[in-house]
Amino acid sequence: MIEPLPKDEAQRILDQMKSTKEYVSPIDMIHLYLSLGDREQAFKWLQKAYEERDGQLGFLKVDPYMDSLRSDPRFQDLLRRVGLTP
């Protein structure tokens, strides 16, 4: 399993991303929020990624950062909506 970023580093990067006017990938935001242990924000950004039809959602089943979300029914629902489960 890939280890999340240290919390202080994740927070620093998140603060930078929030202050930029450039596009930030929802998947990058999810990884940061998961590093901070904020599952609710991670799910909000997962929904945003879904709404944007982010191509990286195709890797949800194998992205090790998502391991902590796999047992959540919301994650299972997202996999279904993306077409990654029967």
N, CA, C and O atoms as a GROMACS GRO file, in nm:
protein
  344
    1MET      N    1   0.084  -0.118   0.000
    1MET     CA    2   0.000   0.000   0.000
    1MET      C    3   0.088   0.125   0.000
    1MET      O    4   0.191   0.130   0.068
    2ILE      N    5   0.048   0.222  -0.076
    2ILE     CA    6   0.120   0.349  -0.077
    2ILE      C    7   0.085   0.426   0.049
    2ILE      O    8  -0.032   0.440   0.085
    3GLU      N    9   0.187   0.474   0.116
    3GLU     CA   10   0.164   0.551   0.238
    3GLU      C   11   0.116   0.691   0.201
    3GLU      O   12   0.166   0.751   0.106
    4PRO      N   13   0.019   0.742   0.276
    4PRO     CA   14  -0.024   0.880   0.251
    4PRO      C   15   0.089   0.978   0.285
    4PRO      O   16   0.184   0.944   0.355
    5LEU      N   17   0.076   1.097   0.234
    5LEU     CA   18   0.173   1.202   0.267
    5LEU      C   19   0.166   1.234   0.416
    5LEU      O   20   0.061   1.216   0.478
    6PRO      N   21   0.276   1.280   0.473
    6PRO     CA   22   0.268   1.331   0.610
    6PRO      C   23   0.164   1.444   0.615
    6PRO      O   24   0.152   1.521   0.520
    7LYS      N   25   0.091   1.452   0.725
    7LYS     CA   26  -0.019   1.549   0.734
    7LYS      C   27   0.025   1.692   0.712
    7LYS      O   28  -0.045   1.769   0.645
    8ASP      N   29   0.140   1.730   0.766
    8ASP     CA   30   0.184   1.869   0.748
    8ASP      C   31   0.215   1.900   0.602
    8ASP      O   32   0.186   2.010   0.554
    9GLU      N   33   0.272   1.804   0.532
    9GLU     CA   34   0.302   1.824   0.390
    9GLU      C   35   0.173   1.827   0.308
    9GLU      O   36   0.157   1.911   0.219
   10ALA      N   37   0.081   1.736   0.339
   10ALA     CA   38  -0.047   1.733   0.268
   10ALA      C   39  -0.122   1.865   0.288
   10ALA      O   40  -0.181   1.918   0.194
   11GLN      N   41  -0.121   1.917   0.410
   11GLN     CA   42  -0.190   2.043   0.438
   11GLN      C   43  -0.126   2.159   0.364
   11GLN      O   44  -0.196   2.247   0.313
   12ARG      N   45   0.006   2.161   0.358
   12ARG     CA   46   0.077   2.267   0.286
   12ARG      C   47   0.040   2.265   0.137
   12ARG      O   48   0.013   2.369   0.078
   13ILE      N   49   0.040   2.146   0.078
   13ILE     CA   50   0.007   2.134  -0.064
   13ILE      C   51  -0.140   2.171  -0.087
   13ILE      O   52  -0.173   2.240  -0.184
   14LEU      N   53  -0.227   2.125   0.002
   14LEU     CA   54  -0.370   2.157  -0.010
   14LEU      C   55  -0.392   2.308  -0.005
   14LEU      O   56  -0.470   2.362  -0.084
   15ASP      N   57  -0.325   2.376   0.086
   15ASP     CA   58  -0.337   2.522   0.097
   15ASP      C   59  -0.292   2.589  -0.034
   15ASP      O   60  -0.355   2.685  -0.079
   16GLN      N   61  -0.184   2.538  -0.093
   16GLN     CA   62  -0.136   2.594  -0.219
   16GLN      C   63  -0.239   2.572  -0.330
   16GLN      O   64  -0.266   2.662  -0.410
   17MET      N   65  -0.296   2.452  -0.334
   17MET     CA   66  -0.392   2.420  -0.440
   17MET      C   67  -0.520   2.503  -0.425
   17MET      O   68  -0.580   2.543  -0.525
   18LYS      N   69  -0.560   2.529  -0.302
   18LYS     CA   70  -0.681   2.608  -0.280
   18LYS      C   71  -0.661   2.753  -0.323
   18LYS      O   72  -0.758   2.821  -0.358
   19SER      N   73  -0.538   2.800  -0.319
   19SER     CA   74  -0.513   2.940  -0.351
   19SER      C   75  -0.479   2.963  -0.499
   19SER      O   76  -0.463   3.077  -0.542
   20THR      N   77  -0.467   2.857  -0.576
   20THR     CA   78  -0.432   2.873  -0.717
   20THR      C   79  -0.558   2.896  -0.800
   20THR      O   80  -0.667   2.853  -0.764
   21LYS      N   81  -0.541   2.963  -0.909
   21LYS     CA   82  -0.651   2.984  -1.002
   21LYS      C   83  -0.645   2.881  -1.115
   21LYS      O   84  -0.732   2.879  -1.202
   22GLU      N   85  -0.544   2.798  -1.112
   22GLU     CA   86  -0.529   2.694  -1.214
   22GLU      C   87  -0.616   2.575  -1.181
   22GLU      O   88  -0.655   2.554  -1.066
   23TYR      N   89  -0.646   2.496  -1.284
   23TYR     CA   90  -0.726   2.376  -1.265
   23TYR      C   91  -0.650   2.278  -1.177
   23TYR      O   92  -0.529   2.257  -1.193
   24VAL      N   93  -0.721   2.217  -1.084
   24VAL     CA   94  -0.664   2.115  -0.997
   24VAL      C   95  -0.748   1.989  -1.015
   24VAL      O   96  -0.871   1.992  -1.003
   25SER      N   97  -0.683   1.879  -1.043
   25SER     CA   98  -0.753   1.753  -1.061
   25SER      C   99  -0.823   1.710  -0.934
   25SER      O  100  -0.764   1.712  -0.826
   26PRO      N  101  -0.950   1.670  -0.944
   26PRO     CA  102  -1.020   1.619  -0.826
   26PRO      C  103  -0.946   1.500  -0.763
   26PRO      O  104  -0.948   1.484  -0.641
   27ILE      N  105  -0.884   1.418  -0.844
   27ILE     CA  106  -0.813   1.302  -0.790
   27ILE      C  107  -0.697   1.347  -0.701
   27ILE      O  108  -0.671   1.286  -0.597
   28ASP      N  109  -0.627   1.452  -0.741
   28ASP     CA  110  -0.520   1.505  -0.657
   28ASP      C  111  -0.575   1.554  -0.524
   28ASP      O  112  -0.514   1.533  -0.419
   29MET      N  113  -0.690   1.620  -0.530
   29MET     CA  114  -0.752   1.669  -0.406
   29MET      C  115  -0.794   1.552  -0.317
   29MET      O  116  -0.778   1.558  -0.195
   30ILE      N  117  -0.846   1.448  -0.377
   30ILE     CA  118  -0.885   1.329  -0.301
   30ILE      C  119  -0.765   1.271  -0.228
   30ILE      O  120  -0.774   1.240  -0.109
   31HIS      N  121  -0.655   1.258  -0.298
   31HIS     CA  122  -0.534   1.203  -0.236
   31HIS      C  123  -0.490   1.288  -0.117
   31HIS      O  124  -0.450   1.234  -0.014
   32LEU      N  125  -0.496   1.419  -0.132
   32LEU     CA  126  -0.457   1.507  -0.022
   32LEU      C  127  -0.551   1.492   0.096
   32LEU      O  128  -0.507   1.480   0.210
   33TYR      N  129  -0.681   1.493   0.070
   33TYR     CA  130  -0.777   1.480   0.181
   33TYR      C  131  -0.765   1.344   0.249
   33TYR      O  132  -0.782   1.335   0.371
   34LEU      N  133  -0.736   1.240   0.173
   34LEU     CA  134  -0.716   1.110   0.236
   34LEU      C  135  -0.589   1.109   0.321
   34LEU      O  136  -0.585   1.044   0.425
   35SER      N  137  -0.487   1.180   0.277
   35SER     CA  138  -0.365   1.192   0.358
   35SER      C  139  -0.393   1.263   0.489
   35SER      O  140  -0.327   1.238   0.590
   36LEU      N  141  -0.492   1.353   0.486
   36LEU     CA  142  -0.531   1.426   0.608
   36LEU      C  143  -0.635   1.349   0.690
   36LEU      O  144  -0.672   1.392   0.799
   37GLY      N  145  -0.680   1.236   0.637
   37GLY     CA  146  -0.779   1.156   0.708
   37GLY      C  147  -0.921   1.210   0.696
   37GLY      O  148  -1.007   1.173   0.776
   38ASP      N  149  -0.946   1.295   0.599
   38ASP     CA  150  -1.077   1.357   0.582
   38ASP      C  151  -1.155   1.284   0.472
   38ASP      O  152  -1.154   1.324   0.356
   39ARG      N  153  -1.221   1.177   0.512
   39ARG     CA  154  -1.296   1.094   0.417
   39ARG      C  155  -1.414   1.169   0.357
   39ARG      O  156  -1.446   1.149   0.239
   40GLU      N  157  -1.480   1.255   0.433
   40GLU     CA  158  -1.597   1.326   0.382
   40GLU      C  159  -1.559   1.418   0.266
   40GLU      O  160  -1.627   1.422   0.164
   41GLN      N  161  -1.450   1.493   0.283
   41GLN     CA  162  -1.404   1.579   0.173
   41GLN      C  163  -1.359   1.494   0.054
   41GLN      O  164  -1.380   1.532  -0.061
   42ALA      N  165  -1.297   1.380   0.082
   42ALA     CA  166  -1.256   1.290  -0.026
   42ALA      C  167  -1.378   1.247  -0.108
   42ALA      O  168  -1.373   1.244  -0.231
   43PHE      N  169  -1.487   1.214  -0.039
   43PHE     CA  170  -1.608   1.174  -0.111
   43PHE      C  171  -1.670   1.290  -0.189
   43PHE      O  172  -1.724   1.269  -0.297
   44LYS      N  173  -1.661   1.410  -0.136
   44LYS     CA  174  -1.711   1.526  -0.210
   44LYS      C  175  -1.634   1.543  -0.340
   44LYS      O  176  -1.692   1.571  -0.445
   45TRP      N  177  -1.502   1.525  -0.332
   45TRP     CA  178  -1.419   1.538  -0.451
   45TRP      C  179  -1.436   1.419  -0.545
   45TRP      O  180  -1.422   1.434  -0.667
   46LEU      N  181  -1.466   1.302  -0.491
   46LEU     CA  182  -1.496   1.188  -0.578
   46LEU      C  183  -1.622   1.217  -0.661
   46LEU      O  184  -1.628   1.186  -0.779
   47GLN      N  185  -1.721   1.277  -0.597
   47GLN     CA  186  -1.842   1.313  -0.670
   47GLN      C  187  -1.811   1.417  -0.778
   47GLN      O  188  -1.864   1.409  -0.889
   48LYS      N  189  -1.725   1.513  -0.744
   48LYS     CA  190  -1.685   1.614  -0.844
   48LYS      C  191  -1.614   1.547  -0.961
   48LYS      O  192  -1.639   1.581  -1.077
   49ALA      N  193  -1.525   1.454  -0.932
   49ALA     CA  194  -1.455   1.381  -1.038
   49ALA      C  195  -1.554   1.308  -1.126
   49ALA      O  196  -1.540   1.305  -1.249
   50TYR      N  197  -1.655   1.248  -1.064
   50TYR     CA  198  -1.758   1.177  -1.140
   50TYR      C  199  -1.835   1.274  -1.229
   50TYR      O  200  -1.858   1.246  -1.347
   51GLU      N  201  -1.874   1.388  -1.174
   51GLU     CA  202  -1.949   1.487  -1.251
   51GLU      C  203  -1.868   1.542  -1.368
   51GLU      O  204  -1.922   1.574  -1.473
   52GLU      N  205  -1.735   1.553  -1.348
   52GLU     CA  206  -1.647   1.601  -1.454
   52GLU      C  207  -1.606   1.490  -1.551
   52GLU      O  208  -1.539   1.515  -1.651
   53ARG      N  209  -1.649   1.368  -1.521
   53ARG     CA  210  -1.611   1.251  -1.602
   53ARG      C  211  -1.459   1.238  -1.612
   53ARG      O  212  -1.403   1.212  -1.718
   54ASP      N  213  -1.396   1.257  -1.498
   54ASP     CA  214  -1.250   1.250  -1.489
   54ASP      C  215  -1.202   1.112  -1.533
   54ASP      O  216  -1.247   1.010  -1.479
   55GLY      N  217  -1.113   1.108  -1.630
   55GLY     CA  218  -1.062   0.982  -1.682
   55GLY      C  219  -0.988   0.897  -1.580
   55GLY      O  220  -0.977   0.776  -1.597
   56GLN      N  221  -0.937   0.961  -1.475
   56GLN     CA  222  -0.863   0.886  -1.373
   56GLN      C  223  -0.954   0.797  -1.289
   56GLN      O  224  -0.906   0.710  -1.218
   57LEU      N  225  -1.086   0.818  -1.298
   57LEU     CA  226  -1.178   0.732  -1.224
   57LEU      C  227  -1.168   0.587  -1.270
   57LEU      O  228  -1.206   0.496  -1.197
   58GLY      N  229  -1.119   0.566  -1.390
   58GLY     CA  230  -1.100   0.430  -1.440
   58GLY      C  231  -1.001   0.349  -1.358
   58GLY      O  232  -0.994   0.227  -1.371
   59PHE      N  233  -0.925   0.416  -1.273
   59PHE     CA  234  -0.825   0.348  -1.190
   59PHE      C  235  -0.870   0.330  -1.045
   59PHE      O  236  -0.791   0.289  -0.961
   60LEU      N  237  -0.997   0.361  -1.016
   60LEU     CA  238  -1.045   0.353  -0.878
   60LEU      C  239  -1.022   0.216  -0.814
   60LEU      O  240  -0.988   0.207  -0.696
   61LYS      N  241  -1.040   0.111  -0.891
   61LYS     CA  242  -1.028  -0.023  -0.833
   61LYS      C  243  -0.884  -0.059  -0.797
   61LYS      O  244  -0.861  -0.148  -0.715
   62VAL      N  245  -0.788   0.009  -0.857
   62VAL     CA  246  -0.648  -0.027  -0.833
   62VAL      C  247  -0.567   0.084  -0.766
   62VAL      O  248  -0.451   0.061  -0.728
   63ASP      N  249  -0.625   0.202  -0.750
   63ASP     CA  250  -0.553   0.312  -0.687
   63ASP      C  251  -0.537   0.283  -0.538
   63ASP      O  252  -0.636   0.281  -0.465
   64PRO      N  253  -0.414   0.261  -0.492
   64PRO     CA  254  -0.394   0.224  -0.351
   64PRO      C  255  -0.437   0.333  -0.253
   64PRO      O  256  -0.467   0.303  -0.137
   65TYR      N  257  -0.441   0.458  -0.297
   65TYR     CA  258  -0.488   0.564  -0.207
   65TYR      C  259  -0.634   0.542  -0.167
   65TYR      O  260  -0.677   0.588  -0.061
   66MET      N  261  -0.708   0.472  -0.250
   66MET     CA  262  -0.851   0.453  -0.225
   66MET      C  263  -0.880   0.336  -0.130
   66MET      O  264  -0.996   0.310  -0.097
   67ASP      N  265  -0.776   0.266  -0.086
   67ASP     CA  266  -0.797   0.148  -0.002
   67ASP      C  267  -0.884   0.177   0.120
   67ASP      O  268  -0.966   0.094   0.158
   68SER      N  269  -0.867   0.293   0.181
   68SER     CA  270  -0.943   0.324   0.303
   68SER      C  271  -1.091   0.352   0.274
   68SER      O  272  -1.171   0.360   0.368
   69LEU      N  273  -1.127   0.366   0.148
   69LEU     CA  274  -1.265   0.396   0.112
   69LEU      C  275  -1.341   0.274   0.060
   69LEU      O  276  -1.464   0.277   0.048
   70ARG      N  277  -1.269   0.168   0.029
   70ARG     CA  278  -1.330   0.054  -0.041
   70ARG      C  279  -1.449  -0.008   0.030
   70ARG      O  280  -1.541  -0.055  -0.036
   71SER      N  281  -1.451  -0.009   0.161
   71SER     CA  282  -1.560  -0.074   0.233
   71SER      C  283  -1.682   0.017   0.249
   71SER      O  284  -1.787  -0.028   0.294
   72ASP      N  285  -1.669   0.143   0.213
   72ASP     CA  286  -1.779   0.238   0.227
   72ASP      C  287  -1.881   0.216   0.114
   72ASP      O  288  -1.842   0.209  -0.003
   73PRO      N  289  -2.009   0.206   0.146
   73PRO     CA  290  -2.111   0.187   0.042
   73PRO      C  291  -2.110   0.298  -0.065
   73PRO      O  292  -2.145   0.272  -0.180
   74ARG      N  293  -2.071   0.418  -0.028
   74ARG     CA  294  -2.064   0.528  -0.126
   74ARG      C  295  -1.959   0.499  -0.232
   74ARG      O  296  -1.977   0.532  -0.349
   75PHE      N  297  -1.849   0.437  -0.190
   75PHE     CA  298  -1.744   0.402  -0.286
   75PHE      C  299  -1.793   0.291  -0.378
   75PHE      O  300  -1.771   0.296  -0.499
   76GLN      N  301  -1.859   0.192  -0.321
   76GLN     CA  302  -1.913   0.083  -0.401
   76GLN      C  303  -2.015   0.136  -0.502
   76GLN      O  304  -2.020   0.090  -0.616
   77ASP      N  305  -2.097   0.232  -0.460
   77ASP     CA  306  -2.194   0.293  -0.550
   77ASP      C  307  -2.122   0.367  -0.663
   77ASP      O  308  -2.164   0.359  -0.779
   78LEU      N  309  -2.016   0.437  -0.631
   78LEU     CA  310  -1.941   0.509  -0.734
   78LEU      C  311  -1.880   0.412  -0.834
   78LEU      O  312  -1.885   0.436  -0.955
   79LEU      N  313  -1.823   0.302  -0.786
   79LEU     CA  314  -1.769   0.202  -0.878
   79LEU      C  315  -1.877   0.154  -0.974
   79LEU      O  316  -1.852   0.138  -1.094
   80ARG      N  317  -1.996   0.133  -0.921
   80ARG     CA  318  -2.107   0.087  -1.004
   80ARG      C  319  -2.142   0.194  -1.109
   80ARG      O  320  -2.160   0.162  -1.226
   81ARG      N  321  -2.152   0.321  -1.066
   81ARG     CA  322  -2.189   0.428  -1.158
   81ARG      C  323  -2.084   0.449  -1.267
   81ARG      O  324  -2.116   0.484  -1.380
   82VAL      N  325  -1.957   0.428  -1.231
   82VAL     CA  326  -1.849   0.444  -1.327
   82VAL      C  327  -1.843   0.326  -1.423
   82VAL      O  328  -1.784   0.334  -1.530
   83GLY      N  329  -1.905   0.216  -1.384
   83GLY     CA  330  -1.906   0.097  -1.469
   83GLY      C  331  -1.793   0.000  -1.438
   83GLY      O  332  -1.753  -0.078  -1.524
   84LEU      N  333  -1.743   0.005  -1.315
   84LEU     CA  334  -1.631  -0.082  -1.279
   84LEU      C  335  -1.674  -0.205  -1.201
   84LEU      O  336  -1.591  -0.285  -1.158
   85THR      N  337  -1.805  -0.221  -1.182
   85THR     CA  338  -1.858  -0.343  -1.120
   85THR      C  339  -1.975  -0.392  -1.203
   85THR      O  340  -2.041  -0.313  -1.272
   86PRO      N  341  -2.002  -0.521  -1.196
   86PRO     CA  342  -2.113  -0.576  -1.276
   86PRO      C  343  -2.248  -0.526  -1.226
   86PRO      O  344  -2.351  -0.562  -1.282
   0.00000   0.00000   0.00000
